[in-house]
Amino acid sequence: MAAACLVGSSAGADEILVASAVSLREPLTEIATRYAARGADAGVLLTFGGSSALAAQVRAGAPVDVLVSADERIIDDLERQGLVDAESRIVVAYNRLVVMVAEDLEIPVDSPEDLARPEVRRIATPELAVPVGRYAREWLQRRGLLERLTPRLIPTEHARATLAAVDHGQADAAFVYATDARLARSARIAFEVPDAEQPRIVYAAARVQSSTRRSGADDFLAFLGGEASRDALRTAGFVSAGDPP
């Protein structure tokens, strides 16, 4: 939480802490700026990381007011544990899964089966507990490739670390969100997971039950579900909650 950045603070402002999946960094920073510009009473502190790690911090009692997860199942679990407020919950956006390859990979990777070629030695993806790691493994399992490719999977911390691994040549291929792929410097998209096989990637948010700034948290969540926020998400390549896939 020490890495949180403040958006729209003013003297005496009651700041709310929003912990979010790192794959939302750019649009959520823009959304917080728009929220502050409309004259909100509360400043917004943003902190980013892997959704599962942020959820663990909520369970440990970190002073989070709003959690934004890249996996709705994480919010489901926290709701069952009584740690987030069910009535405050919203769907924020949707995403897609793509496969990227390093710039210097010399063979074409045009299909899932190409990932099993011997030249593809290292495939970056987070562990199962991290949303993008779960989405990737579930898709590989459905394609009958998980067992063959598991020895080649190299673990990363979260979605952005996965992009960095393939972008810097530390991996030959990687499973990343389509929105993160737009930020690549050298790696390229090999192929998108077909529409019929896309995992259900839903970003969800809710107020943390232990929040002492409930009014500010609820106000920010209302803004996050509004059209100004949806516009920022669309610009960043997400499918907004107003345009379900």
N, C-alpha and C positions, 0 to 999 in steps of 0.2 A: 504493500500500500504506500510505501515511501516514494514510489515513482509516480504518484498521481500528479496530473497537471491540472491547473485551475483555469477555468474559462468563465469570464464574466463576473469576477469577484468585485465587490465594492465594500467600502468600510461598513462594518456591522452586518454584512450579508450573512445569512444562515446558509452555509455551504452544504450541498448534498454530495455524497460520494457515490458515483456510478461506476461499477466494475463491469467491464465488457470484454467479450471475445475480441482478441487482437485483430481478427479479420475485419472488424468494423471500425478500425482506428480512424481512417480518413473521413468517412461519412459521419460518424458519431461526433468527431471533433467539429465538423461543419454544423451539425445539428445543434450542438451545445452553444456554438457561436450565435446561431440564429435565435436560439432560446434566450440567450442573454440580451441580444439586440432588441428584443420586444419589451424589455424592461422587467424581467423576472425579478422577484424579490430575493431569490436564492441564487448564489453562485453555484457552479457545477465543477466538482473535482472529478476528473476522468482517470481511471487506471485500467490498464489492458493486460491480458494474459490468456492462457488457455482456459476454456470454460470450466473444465473439471478442476483445475487448480483454484480458480476463483470460488467455485462452489465449496471446495474444501475450506477456504478461508472463511466463508460465511458460516459453515458448520462449526468452525473454531471460534466464532464470535467476533470476527473482524467488523469494524464499524461501517459496513456497507449499507447504503440506503436503497439502491436499485441494482439489480443484477441483470445483465443482458447476456444470454447464453446462445451459442451457435448450435445448440441441441435442445429441443423442447423437452427431451426426456430428463435432462438435468433439472429443469424447472419442475417437471412432474415429481421427481424424487424429493426435492426440497419442499414442495407443496405437501406431499404425504407426510413428511417429517415435521410439518407445522412451522417451517422456517421462512416461507414466503407467503404473502397474502394472495389467495386465489382470486379474489374479486379485482385485484389491481392488474392481473396478468393480461398481457397483450401479445399478439404476434407482430413482430417487427418487420421481418423480411424473409425471403427465400433465396437459396443459392443453388449452384450446380457444381458437379464434380468433373474435373478434367485431369488428363494425364499430361505432364510436361516432361521434356527431355532436355538434357544438357546441350549446349551449343556445339560441343565438339564430338557428340555421339555420331559415329559415322554410318550407322545403319538406319534405315527407315523404321519407325515404330508407328504403324498405322492401325493396329488392332490390338485387342487385349492379348491375343496369343503371342504377339511380337515381344511382349514383356518377358516371356520365357526364353527368349533367345540368349545364348551364352554371353553375347556382348553386353547385355544389360545386367551388370553384376550387382549394382547397388540401387535400391529403390527407396526413396525417402518417404516416410509417413510417421506420424506420431503413434504412440501406443494406443491400445484399444480404448482406454479411458477418455482419450481426447476425441472430440466429435469427428474431426476429419479422418482420424485414424480408424474410428469405428465405421464410418461411411465407406472408406476404402476397403476394409477387410470384409464387410458384408457384401460389397459388390464382387470382390474377388471370389468369395465363397459361392455366390450364385453362378459365377462363370466357371466354377470348377478349377480355379487357378490358385486358391489360397495356399494349399498345402505345398505346391511346387514353388511358390514364390516366397513363402515365409522365410527361408534361409537368407534371402537377399534383402529383406526389409531392414533398413537402418532407422533406428528411432530418432525422432526429433521432438522438441519440446511442445510446439504448437504449430498452427497453420503457417505463420510467417517464417518460422525457423525452417519449415519444410521447403518453402519457396527459396529461401536463402541457400539451402543445401544444394538444390539443383542449379540455381543461378550461379553459384561459385564453383561448380564442378565437383562438389563433394559427393554427389550422387549422379547416376546416369539417368534416372527417371524419378518422378515424384507424383504423388496424388495431391492436388491442391484444389482450392475453390476457384471457380471461374473468375471471381472478382480479384483474387490475389494474382492470378495469371496476368492480368492487365498491368501489374506493377513490375513484371519481370524485366531485367536489364539485358540478359543474354539468352536465357533458356526460352524454349518455344513450346507452344502447345502441340503435342503429338496427335491427340484426338480427344474428343469429348465423349464422356459416357453417353451412350444412346438414350434418347428421351424415354423410351419404354423401360430402361434399366436404371434411370436416375434414382438415387436414394432420396428420401424425403428430408431435405435439409431446411429446417425451420429455425429461425432465430426468434427466441421468445424472451420477454422481459417481465419482471415483477418487482414489487416493493418487498424488501426484506422485513420480516415481522418485527425484528428488534430495532428497526429504524426509530430514531428519536426525532426525525424531521419528516414526519409522514405527509404533512401538507405539501411541502416542497417536492417530495418524492412523487406524490400522486400528480402534482402539476406537471412535473417533467415527463412522466409517463404519458399523460394526456397529449403533451406536445409531440412526444416521440411517435405517437400513433396518428398524428395529424398530417395534413397534406404537405406542409413545408418540409417535414422530415422525410416523407415519402419521395419528394422531389430530389432531395440530397442522396437518398439511397439509390434511386434510379440512375442518377448521374454517375454513381460509383459502380454501376453494373449489377446491382442487386435487383431482384424482382420484389417490388414493394408489397406490403400486406394488402394494399388496395388493388393489386394486379396478380392474384394468385395464379401459380403455374397450372 
